Each structure stands twice: as C-alpha cells, then as structure tokens.
Amino acid sequence: MAPREPGSAVVTTYASTFHRDHLDRSVRETRSLSEVLDMRLGDLG
C-alpha cells in the first residue's frame, strides 16, 4: 500500500463532515417543503 501523505486524512474527514452537513440540510429543507405543501393542501381541503 502506498503511504498516505500527511493531511489526506484531515481532508477526507472534512469532506465527509461537509457532505453529512449538506445532507442534513437537504433533508431539513425537504421536510419543511413537505410541511408547506401539507398546509397548502389543508387550506384547499
């Protein structure tokens, strides 16, 4: 196996953390969007 250059682990950790944060934000936005849709449908109904 090739030796890992210093800093690559830090970059990988940062990338995965950023990705997870982005996913959480997307899930939250999707949830609030569906809540808005539910309210709109409730108003119509």
PyMOL Python script that loads the backbone (N, CA, C, O; Angstrom):
from pymol import cmd

cmd.read_pdbstr("""\
ATOM      1  N   MET A   1       0.838  -1.202   0.000  1.00  0.00           N
ATOM      2  CA  MET A   1       0.000   0.000   0.000  1.00  0.00           C
ATOM      3  C   MET A   1       0.872   1.252   0.000  1.00  0.00           C
ATOM      4  O   MET A   1       1.905   1.293   0.668  1.00  0.00           O
ATOM      5  N   ALA A   2       0.466   2.242  -0.728  1.00  0.00           N
ATOM      6  CA  ALA A   2       1.256   3.472  -0.780  1.00  0.00           C
ATOM      7  C   ALA A   2       1.062   4.258   0.504  1.00  0.00           C
ATOM      8  O   ALA A   2      -0.044   4.308   1.042  1.00  0.00           O
ATOM      9  N   PRO A   3       2.129   4.874   1.000  1.00  0.00           N
ATOM     10  CA  PRO A   3       1.998   5.677   2.230  1.00  0.00           C
ATOM     11  C   PRO A   3       1.112   6.884   1.993  1.00  0.00           C
ATOM     12  O   PRO A   3       1.222   7.561   0.971  1.00  0.00           O
ATOM     13  N   ARG A   4       0.238   7.142   2.944  1.00  0.00           N
ATOM     14  CA  ARG A   4      -0.652   8.303   2.813  1.00  0.00           C
ATOM     15  C   ARG A   4       0.125   9.573   3.150  1.00  0.00           C
ATOM     16  O   ARG A   4       0.826   9.633   4.160  1.00  0.00           O
ATOM     17  N   GLU A   5      -0.005  10.558   2.318  1.00  0.00           N
ATOM     18  CA  GLU A   5       0.680  11.821   2.595  1.00  0.00           C
ATOM     19  C   GLU A   5      -0.051  12.534   3.739  1.00  0.00           C
ATOM     20  O   GLU A   5      -1.277  12.452   3.825  1.00  0.00           O
ATOM     21  N   PRO A   6       0.671  13.225   4.611  1.00  0.00           N
ATOM     22  CA  PRO A   6       0.037  13.894   5.752  1.00  0.00           C
ATOM     23  C   PRO A   6      -1.006  14.903   5.287  1.00  0.00           C
ATOM     24  O   PRO A   6      -0.781  15.658   4.341  1.00  0.00           O
ATOM     25  N   GLY A   7      -2.131  14.903   5.958  1.00  0.00           N
ATOM     26  CA  GLY A   7      -3.172  15.865   5.619  1.00  0.00           C
ATOM     27  C   GLY A   7      -4.314  15.229   4.835  1.00  0.00           C
ATOM     28  O   GLY A   7      -5.426  15.759   4.825  1.00  0.00           O
ATOM     29  N   SER A   8      -4.054  14.097   4.175  1.00  0.00           N
ATOM     30  CA  SER A   8      -5.125  13.487   3.382  1.00  0.00           C
ATOM     31  C   SER A   8      -6.253  13.007   4.288  1.00  0.00           C
ATOM     32  O   SER A   8      -7.425  13.109   3.926  1.00  0.00           O
ATOM     33  N   ALA A   9      -5.907  12.484   5.466  1.00  0.00           N
ATOM     34  CA  ALA A   9      -6.941  12.030   6.394  1.00  0.00           C
ATOM     35  C   ALA A   9      -7.784  13.214   6.859  1.00  0.00           C
ATOM     36  O   ALA A   9      -9.002  13.102   7.002  1.00  0.00           O
ATOM     37  N   VAL A  10      -7.129  14.342   7.092  1.00  0.00           N
ATOM     38  CA  VAL A  10      -7.863  15.541   7.516  1.00  0.00           C
ATOM     39  C   VAL A  10      -8.817  15.977   6.414  1.00  0.00           C
ATOM     40  O   VAL A  10      -9.970  16.316   6.679  1.00  0.00           O
ATOM     41  N   VAL A  11      -8.332  15.969   5.175  1.00  0.00           N
ATOM     42  CA  VAL A  11      -9.174  16.371   4.042  1.00  0.00           C
ATOM     43  C   VAL A  11     -10.359  15.420   3.920  1.00  0.00           C
ATOM     44  O   VAL A  11     -11.488  15.861   3.705  1.00  0.00           O
ATOM     45  N   THR A  12     -10.107  14.113   4.056  1.00  0.00           N
ATOM     46  CA  THR A  12     -11.183  13.135   3.952  1.00  0.00           C
ATOM     47  C   THR A  12     -12.210  13.365   5.052  1.00  0.00           C
ATOM     48  O   THR A  12     -13.412  13.342   4.791  1.00  0.00           O
ATOM     49  N   THR A  13     -11.748  13.587   6.276  1.00  0.00           N
ATOM     50  CA  THR A  13     -12.670  13.829   7.385  1.00  0.00           C
ATOM     51  C   THR A  13     -13.493  15.082   7.131  1.00  0.00           C
ATOM     52  O   THR A  13     -14.702  15.096   7.358  1.00  0.00           O
ATOM     53  N   TYR A  14     -12.832  16.132   6.658  1.00  0.00           N
ATOM     54  CA  TYR A  14     -13.547  17.387   6.390  1.00  0.00           C
ATOM     55  C   TYR A  14     -14.585  17.179   5.297  1.00  0.00           C
ATOM     56  O   TYR A  14     -15.706  17.679   5.394  1.00  0.00           O
ATOM     57  N   ALA A  15     -14.212  16.439   4.254  1.00  0.00           N
ATOM     58  CA  ALA A  15     -15.131  16.208   3.142  1.00  0.00           C
ATOM     59  C   ALA A  15     -16.359  15.434   3.608  1.00  0.00           C
ATOM     60  O   ALA A  15     -17.485  15.786   3.257  1.00  0.00           O
ATOM     61  N   SER A  16     -16.148  14.381   4.400  1.00  0.00           N
ATOM     62  CA  SER A  16     -17.289  13.582   4.859  1.00  0.00           C
ATOM     63  C   SER A  16     -18.161  14.401   5.800  1.00  0.00           C
ATOM     64  O   SER A  16     -19.386  14.285   5.769  1.00  0.00           O
ATOM     65  N   THR A  17     -17.538  15.230   6.639  1.00  0.00           N
ATOM     66  CA  THR A  17     -18.318  16.072   7.550  1.00  0.00           C
ATOM     67  C   THR A  17     -19.147  17.068   6.757  1.00  0.00           C
ATOM     68  O   THR A  17     -20.325  17.269   7.050  1.00  0.00           O
ATOM     69  N   PHE A  18     -18.541  17.691   5.757  1.00  0.00           N
ATOM     70  CA  PHE A  18     -19.262  18.657   4.926  1.00  0.00           C
ATOM     71  C   PHE A  18     -20.412  17.969   4.210  1.00  0.00           C
ATOM     72  O   PHE A  18     -21.514  18.512   4.118  1.00  0.00           O
ATOM     73  N   HIS A  19     -20.146  16.757   3.699  1.00  0.00           N
ATOM     74  CA  HIS A  19     -21.179  16.022   2.967  1.00  0.00           C
ATOM     75  C   HIS A  19     -22.347  15.708   3.893  1.00  0.00           C
ATOM     76  O   HIS A  19     -23.507  15.869   3.516  1.00  0.00           O
ATOM     77  N   ARG A  20     -22.034  15.256   5.111  1.00  0.00           N
ATOM     78  CA  ARG A  20     -23.096  14.910   6.058  1.00  0.00           C
ATOM     79  C   ARG A  20     -23.898  16.161   6.419  1.00  0.00           C
ATOM     80  O   ARG A  20     -25.124  16.112   6.526  1.00  0.00           O
ATOM     81  N   ASP A  21     -23.197  17.276   6.606  1.00  0.00           N
ATOM     82  CA  ASP A  21     -23.881  18.526   6.934  1.00  0.00           C
ATOM     83  C   ASP A  21     -24.808  18.932   5.796  1.00  0.00           C
ATOM     84  O   ASP A  21     -25.941  19.354   6.026  1.00  0.00           O
ATOM     85  N   HIS A  22     -24.318  18.800   4.571  1.00  0.00           N
ATOM     86  CA  HIS A  22     -25.119  19.156   3.402  1.00  0.00           C
ATOM     87  C   HIS A  22     -26.342  18.251   3.312  1.00  0.00           C
ATOM     88  O   HIS A  22     -27.438  18.717   2.999  1.00  0.00           O
ATOM     89  N   LEU A  23     -26.161  16.957   3.585  1.00  0.00           N
ATOM     90  CA  LEU A  23     -27.284  16.021   3.541  1.00  0.00           C
ATOM     91  C   LEU A  23     -28.319  16.396   4.587  1.00  0.00           C
ATOM     92  O   LEU A  23     -29.516  16.421   4.299  1.00  0.00           O
ATOM     93  N   ASP A  24     -27.863  16.690   5.808  1.00  0.00           N
ATOM     94  CA  ASP A  24     -28.800  17.081   6.868  1.00  0.00           C
ATOM     95  C   ASP A  24     -29.601  18.302   6.446  1.00  0.00           C
ATOM     96  O   ASP A  24     -30.812  18.359   6.661  1.00  0.00           O
ATOM     97  N   ARG A  25     -28.929  19.280   5.844  1.00  0.00           N
ATOM     98  CA  ARG A  25     -29.620  20.496   5.425  1.00  0.00           C
ATOM     99  C   ARG A  25     -30.650  20.172   4.346  1.00  0.00           C
ATOM    100  O   ARG A  25     -31.758  20.707   4.367  1.00  0.00           O
ATOM    101  N   SER A  26     -30.291  19.301   3.405  1.00  0.00           N
ATOM    102  CA  SER A  26     -31.223  18.935   2.341  1.00  0.00           C
ATOM    103  C   SER A  26     -32.460  18.253   2.926  1.00  0.00           C
ATOM    104  O   SER A  26     -33.590  18.529   2.523  1.00  0.00           O
ATOM    105  N   VAL A  27     -32.221  17.362   3.878  1.00  0.00           N
ATOM    106  CA  VAL A  27     -33.345  16.652   4.499  1.00  0.00           C
ATOM    107  C   VAL A  27     -34.248  17.654   5.215  1.00  0.00           C
ATOM    108  O   VAL A  27     -35.473  17.567   5.124  1.00  0.00           O
ATOM    109  N   ARG A  28     -33.642  18.603   5.925  1.00  0.00           N
ATOM    110  CA  ARG A  28     -34.435  19.595   6.651  1.00  0.00           C
ATOM    111  C   ARG A  28     -35.248  20.439   5.679  1.00  0.00           C
ATOM    112  O   ARG A  28     -36.425  20.707   5.921  1.00  0.00           O
ATOM    113  N   GLU A  29     -34.618  20.865   4.567  1.00  0.00           N
ATOM    114  CA  GLU A  29     -35.333  21.689   3.598  1.00  0.00           C
ATOM    115  C   GLU A  29     -36.474  20.903   2.972  1.00  0.00           C
ATOM    116  O   GLU A  29     -37.562  21.439   2.765  1.00  0.00           O
ATOM    117  N   THR A  30     -36.226  19.625   2.667  1.00  0.00           N
ATOM    118  CA  THR A  30     -37.278  18.797   2.077  1.00  0.00           C
ATOM    119  C   THR A  30     -38.432  18.646   3.051  1.00  0.00           C
ATOM    120  O   THR A  30     -39.595  18.701   2.651  1.00  0.00           O
ATOM    121  N   ARG A  31     -38.117  18.455   4.332  1.00  0.00           N
ATOM    122  CA  ARG A  31     -39.170  18.279   5.332  1.00  0.00           C
ATOM    123  C   ARG A  31     -40.015  19.548   5.440  1.00  0.00           C
ATOM    124  O   ARG A  31     -41.243  19.475   5.479  1.00  0.00           O
ATOM    125  N   SER A  32     -39.352  20.725   5.488  1.00  0.00           N
ATOM    126  CA  SER A  32     -40.113  21.969   5.612  1.00  0.00           C
ATOM    127  C   SER A  32     -40.940  22.197   4.347  1.00  0.00           C
ATOM    128  O   SER A  32     -42.046  22.732   4.413  1.00  0.00           O
ATOM    129  N   LEU A  33     -40.401  21.789   3.197  1.00  0.00           N
ATOM    130  CA  LEU A  33     -41.137  21.934   1.946  1.00  0.00           C
ATOM    131  C   LEU A  33     -42.409  21.098   1.981  1.00  0.00           C
ATOM    132  O   LEU A  33     -43.476  21.561   1.579  1.00  0.00           O
ATOM    133  N   SER A  34     -42.290  19.856   2.466  1.00  0.00           N
ATOM    134  CA  SER A  34     -43.463  18.995   2.540  1.00  0.00           C
ATOM    135  C   SER A  34     -44.469  19.539   3.550  1.00  0.00           C
ATOM    136  O   SER A  34     -45.678  19.391   3.371  1.00  0.00           O
ATOM    137  N   GLU A  35     -43.961  20.174   4.622  1.00  0.00           N
ATOM    138  CA  GLU A  35     -44.873  20.771   5.603  1.00  0.00           C
ATOM    139  C   GLU A  35     -45.661  21.907   4.962  1.00  0.00           C
ATOM    140  O   GLU A  35     -46.862  22.043   5.194  1.00  0.00           O
ATOM    141  N   VAL A  36     -44.977  22.728   4.148  1.00  0.00           N
ATOM    142  CA  VAL A  36     -45.661  23.823   3.451  1.00  0.00           C
ATOM    143  C   VAL A  36     -46.716  23.246   2.519  1.00  0.00           C
ATOM    144  O   VAL A  36     -47.831  23.764   2.447  1.00  0.00           O
ATOM    145  N   LEU A  37     -46.375  22.183   1.810  1.00  0.00           N
ATOM    146  CA  LEU A  37     -47.345  21.545   0.913  1.00  0.00           C
ATOM    147  C   LEU A  37     -48.544  21.044   1.701  1.00  0.00           C
ATOM    148  O   LEU A  37     -49.685  21.210   1.271  1.00  0.00           O
ATOM    149  N   ASP A  38     -48.291  20.432   2.853  1.00  0.00           N
ATOM    150  CA  ASP A  38     -49.391  19.941   3.687  1.00  0.00           C
ATOM    151  C   ASP A  38     -50.303  21.086   4.099  1.00  0.00           C
ATOM    152  O   ASP A  38     -51.525  20.944   4.072  1.00  0.00           O
ATOM    153  N   MET A  39     -49.720  22.225   4.481  1.00  0.00           N
ATOM    154  CA  MET A  39     -50.532  23.370   4.888  1.00  0.00           C
ATOM    155  C   MET A  39     -51.366  23.869   3.708  1.00  0.00           C
ATOM    156  O   MET A  39     -52.541  24.202   3.866  1.00  0.00           O
ATOM    157  N   ARG A  40     -50.747  23.918   2.524  1.00  0.00           N
ATOM    158  CA  ARG A  40     -51.482  24.380   1.334  1.00  0.00           C
ATOM    159  C   ARG A  40     -52.656  23.441   1.060  1.00  0.00           C
ATOM    160  O   ARG A  40     -53.770  23.892   0.792  1.00  0.00           O
ATOM    161  N   LEU A  41     -52.400  22.139   1.129  1.00  0.00           N
ATOM    162  CA  LEU A  41     -53.467  21.165   0.876  1.00  0.00           C
ATOM    163  C   LEU A  41     -54.544  21.281   1.951  1.00  0.00           C
ATOM    164  O   LEU A  41     -55.733  21.138   1.665  1.00  0.00           O
ATOM    165  N   GLY A  42     -54.121  21.541   3.194  1.00  0.00           N
ATOM    166  CA  GLY A  42     -55.093  21.713   4.275  1.00  0.00           C
ATOM    167  C   GLY A  42     -55.970  22.922   4.020  1.00  0.00           C
ATOM    168  O   GLY A  42     -57.172  22.889   4.285  1.00  0.00           O
ATOM    169  N   ASP A  43     -55.370  24.002   3.502  1.00  0.00           N
ATOM    170  CA  ASP A  43     -56.148  25.203   3.199  1.00  0.00           C
ATOM    171  C   ASP A  43     -57.159  24.915   2.094  1.00  0.00           C
ATOM    172  O   ASP A  43     -58.304  25.363   2.153  1.00  0.00           O
ATOM    173  N   LEU A  44     -56.720  24.160   1.084  1.00  0.00           N
ATOM    174  CA  LEU A  44     -57.623  23.837  -0.023  1.00  0.00           C
ATOM    175  C   LEU A  44     -58.748  22.929   0.464  1.00  0.00           C
ATOM    176  O   LEU A  44     -59.914  23.117   0.115  1.00  0.00           O
ATOM    177  N   GLY A  45     -58.375  21.942   1.278  1.00  0.00           N
ATOM    178  CA  GLY A  45     -59.367  20.984   1.764  1.00  0.00           C
ATOM    179  C   GLY A  45     -60.265  21.649   2.785  1.00  0.00           C
ATOM    180  O   GLY A  45     -61.171  21.010   3.319  1.00  0.00           O
TER     181      GLY A  45
END
""", "prot")
cmd.dss("prot")
cmd.show_as("cartoon", "prot")
cmd.util.cbc("prot")
cmd.orient("prot")
